[in-house]
Amino acid sequence: MNTLAYLIYLLLTYLITVRVGLIFYRNGRIFILSLLQNDVPLTDSINRILLVGYYLLNLGYAALMISLWDTIHNWTELLLSITTMTARIILTLALIHFCNMAAIYIISKKKDQFTH
């Protein structure tokens, strides 16, 4: 049963990670562009690096979570395990996003202090 749980979890994690990553990539470009005073090549480079880092972090986290799973004996445990592990990755993504947004906000405030 663990193999089935791993496959479902990896599929869910992949879909969530790729979807959210692409949303961050598209919408985050605007924020980075404003911070870098419309330097398009630098903004695009940083944005791609952030996307790759985001994917690597999530793939590593997903692999680590699989290694920590206990043996699953029935369908209830299967559902509970997948739900718990998926919730952990979503909460982790939310925390990372919050930290990134806080960093962007702090950087923009410091930039405003220096320009006034």
BELFENWO-V77123 format. One record per helix or strand of 2 or more residues. SS is the DSSP state (alpha for helix, beta for strand). FROM is the first residue (numbers start at 0). TO is the last residue. If there is no record, write none. Layout:
ss: {SS & SS}
from: {FROM & FROM}
to: {TO & TO}
This chain:
ss: {alpha & alpha & alpha}
from: {1 & 39 & 74}
to: {34 & 66 & 114}
